[in-house]
Structures are given as C-alpha cells and as structure tokens.
C-alpha cells in the first residue's frame, strides 16, 4: 500500500484589504411641478386646512350641545352617547 505524500508546498491565502465604498447619497425626490413629497398625515392635514374641514364631532361635544342641536327634543330625549360608525 503506497504511503500518502506529505505536502511540500502549502499555499497561504491572505485576506484582501477592505474596500472602502463611497457613502450613499441621500435620495431627494421632487415632483414635476417642484413640490416635495409629504407623508399622508401631513397631506391630510394640509387638505383639511385648505378646504376648511372640521373634524367630526366627538361624543362629549354632542352631549354638551344637544339642546342647541335638537331644541324640540331636548326636553324629551337625552343624548347619552354617540357612535360615529352608525351616526
């Protein structure tokens, strides 16, 4: 049976030096008419302001203003809660 040969030459591979990549530049998107993009909340608030929209009434404000909202019913019916989903 032949004896395995001992290696006479071993290749040593050294790691390559690190490559320095340039820092990524920030991306800035500008629309065709030169407006900058905005997030949805800012767009919604801006639109509401431009159109003079008011937020939907809350439960507390409806109960407080019940007599002014429905004067003919105020003496007979009391507003106790408001469900915005059903109106």
C-alpha positions as CSV (number, residue, x, y, z in Angstrom):
1,X,0.0,0.0,0.0
2,X,1.5,3.3,-1.0
3,X,2.2,5.9,1.7
4,X,0.5,9.3,1.3
5,X,2.9,12.0,0.4
6,X,3.5,14.9,2.8
7,X,2.8,18.2,1.2
8,X,5.9,20.1,0.3
9,X,4.2,23.4,-0.7
10,X,1.2,24.9,1.2
11,X,-0.4,28.0,-0.4
12,X,-1.2,30.7,2.1
13,X,-4.1,32.9,1.1
14,X,-4.1,36.3,2.7
15,X,-7.4,38.2,3.0
16,X,-7.9,41.1,0.6
17,X,-7.8,44.5,2.1
18,X,-11.2,46.0,2.8
19,X,-12.7,48.1,0.0
20,X,-14.0,51.5,1.0
21,X,-17.2,52.3,-0.8
22,X,-18.4,55.8,-1.0
23,X,-21.1,56.8,1.4
24,X,-24.6,56.7,-0.2
25,X,-26.0,60.0,-1.1
26,X,-29.4,60.9,0.3
27,X,-32.2,60.5,-2.2
28,X,-34.4,63.5,-2.6
29,X,-37.5,63.2,-4.8
30,X,-39.0,66.3,-6.3
31,X,-42.3,66.2,-8.2
32,X,-42.5,67.6,-11.7
33,X,-44.1,70.8,-10.5
34,X,-41.3,71.3,-8.0
35,X,-43.3,70.2,-4.9
36,X,-41.6,67.9,-2.4
37,X,-43.4,64.7,-1.4
38,X,-45.0,64.6,2.1
39,X,-46.3,61.9,4.3
40,X,-50.1,61.0,4.3
41,X,-50.8,62.7,7.7
42,X,-49.3,66.0,6.5
43,X,-51.1,65.8,3.2
44,X,-54.4,65.1,5.0
45,X,-53.9,67.9,7.5
46,X,-53.0,70.3,4.7
47,X,-56.1,69.3,2.6
48,X,-58.3,69.7,5.7
49,X,-56.9,73.2,6.3
50,X,-57.2,74.3,2.7
51,X,-60.9,73.1,2.5
52,X,-61.8,74.4,5.9
53,X,-62.9,71.0,7.0
54,X,-63.7,70.4,10.7
55,X,-63.1,67.1,12.4
56,X,-66.1,65.0,13.2
57,X,-67.8,65.9,16.5
58,X,-66.8,63.8,19.5
59,X,-69.2,62.2,21.9
60,X,-68.6,64.9,24.6
61,X,-69.2,67.9,22.3
62,X,-72.5,66.4,21.0
63,X,-73.8,65.8,24.5
64,X,-72.8,69.3,25.6
65,X,-74.5,70.9,22.5
66,X,-77.6,68.6,22.5
67,X,-80.1,71.4,23.4
68,X,-78.8,73.6,20.6
69,X,-78.7,70.7,18.0
70,X,-82.2,69.4,18.7
71,X,-84.1,72.0,20.8
72,X,-87.5,70.3,20.1
73,X,-86.2,67.0,21.5
74,X,-84.0,68.3,24.3
75,X,-86.8,68.3,26.9
76,X,-87.9,64.7,26.0
77,X,-84.8,62.9,24.9
78,X,-81.3,63.0,26.4
79,X,-78.2,62.3,24.3
80,X,-76.1,59.8,26.3
81,X,-73.6,58.6,23.7
82,X,-72.6,58.9,20.0
83,X,-71.4,56.1,17.8
84,X,-69.5,57.6,14.8
85,X,-69.9,54.3,12.8
86,X,-73.7,54.3,12.9
87,X,-74.2,58.0,13.2
